[in-house]
Amino acid sequence: MTPAPLTRAAVADMIDHTLLAPQASPADVDALIVEARKLGVYAICLSPSMLPVRAPGLVVATVAGFPSGKHHSLVKGAEARLAVDQGAAEVDMVIDVGAALAGDFNAVLADIITVREATRDRAVLKVIVESAALTDAAIVGACRAAEQAGADFVKTSTGFHPAGGASAHAVRLMAETVGGRLGVKASGGIRTAEDAAAMIAAGATRLGLSKSAAVLDGFPD
């Protein structure tokens, strides 16, 4: 059976409209919220220092341990807890990529559990594995650790790593590993409708985009 073509509205409902640039100002956040409402996206994703914000009708997401992941787990947990206290409904945490590359998935697991326990059931937890920097085996191991720790999503990338962002291969591998039990968020370097469609075809259930308008313009109404 041929899948139905992707529509602009369907794709918009998968988007975390993202502003994580270090130079972002409160005025930039206000503009992001206005644009997000105009585009009809699902959520906005902001740096935790920009919280709290007023964004009725939008899910507010933030990040923890971003972008390196080289923060102590307790610091990530405290950052996530404070963000949730300030209104974040979703937290995208960065794992210790070096631990995953070294095959120390017990450390990855403990890191994620710390953030999961800090947010409890008050927030959706997405785990950024930085897939472009990992081997396939490390991607699988990190995704399994995220599922074991009680995360809700696995996510490809921060968008800040020199190794690159999302790839259809990584999304497919992550989707196969979590088997529909967790969501899969593709993020990093997705700038066109063709990029977004490829990620969705590979198994992405959420998209992290900073160029949401340009991407959505490539889908039919």
Number of C-alpha atoms within 10 A of each C-alpha: 3 4 6 6 10 14 13 19 15 15 23 23 16 20 27 26 27 24 21 20 12 7 7 13 12 11 9 13 21 14 11 19 23 12 16 24 16 10 19 19 25 20 25 27 26 25 19 21 10 15 20 15 15 11 16 9 12 17 16 26 27 28 27 28 21 20 19 16 21 15 17 13 22 13 14 24 24 17 23 29 22 15 27 24 14 14 19 26 19 24 27 23 29 26 29 25 23 15 16 26 17 10 15 16 20 14 16 25 22 15 25 30 21 20 26 26 13 20 24 14 10 15 20 18 26 29 28 30 29 31 28 20 20 19 13 15 13 21 26 22 22 34 29 18 23 30 19 12 19 18 21 18 23 30 29 28 27 27 21 16 15 8 12 16 21 25 21 19 15 25 28 17 18 32 23 13 18 18 12 13 12 20 20 29 29 33 28 22 20 24 16 19 20 13 15 27 20 17 26 22 13 21 24 25 21 24 28 28 26 24 15 25 19 13 21 23 13 15 20 10 10
